Amino acid sequence: MENVSVVRIFTLVGINETMDYRITIFTLTLVYYCLILFLNVSLVVIIVLDENLHEPMYILLCSVCINAVYGTTGFYPKFLFDLLLISQEISYECCLLQAFVMYSYACCELSILAVMAYDRYLAICRPLHYSSFMTKRRLSQLVSFSWLTPFCVFSISILLTSRLELCSSKIKKIFCVNWIIVQLACSDSNTLANNIISYATIIIYVSHGFFVVWTYLHLVKTCARSKEDRVKFMQTCVPHLISLLTYLVVIVFDLMYMRFGSTDLPQNIQNFIAIEFLLFPPMMNPLIYGFKLTKIRNKILSLVYV
């Protein structure tokens, strides 16, 4: 484990295909990123300032929005900067940092969505025990778990990657991805530890997925018995379910393509597939929850018509 990479600068070759339309792409990307920031930050401010929204469901939503700002900030500013330059390069340290942000953002999103599913399960299936189960202390522990687990896992992964000897500096994407950096290693034998961490991470987050499925099976079973529970399900669970399904579709599609997809696709399509998880969930989540959750919708309307 003493090998240290001699590569100090990476070239993001995936961005080359977009340079013919860079002014248009720059403008649209800047507007889109500003809109993501505005919607997510606005929702966070509304929840923080309104004491009536200091409930577990809204605090978890606040965590989702903060994570969206965190993840998109790891990509969009660098991408916008690259569009203005002739050569798209990134330092070795910044590339590892960006890879860490991308992975931790993606896994943190799934962790928070799993905790939100647990919260809805308690609220609908165990309403009499909800207050005793979902205390402030329990909520803070769950939120900390959602953030610290991916941070710890990928800190180890990035640390192992940083000790690899690399034989290439070209990354065929528009941002840095840990799996792609590992593929640049001179020897496959040095990547064993990275592969072990990767499979362990997959097991951890697949278990998150099974947990969410388990909670929704119980939710659907419980809500089928009562009209009141069905109304509560439609009001609070449907936004979460839409958010969850959107995220799972884009992230699984990206992971499957990164591992098994064809490189014969045009680079623009490959770029779009790569950034889907940074395009749709950060924009859809504040819109879905803002329009669907009554308390937040009423608060927004009161601010608009004040």
Helices and strands as residue ranges (DSSP letters): E 9-12, G 13-21, H 22-49, G 51-53, H 56-73, H 76-83, E 89-91, H 92-125, G 127-129, H 130-133, H 136-162, E 170-171, H 178-183, G 188-191, H 192-223, H 227-232, I 233-237, H 238-260, H 267-274, H 276-292, H 294-304
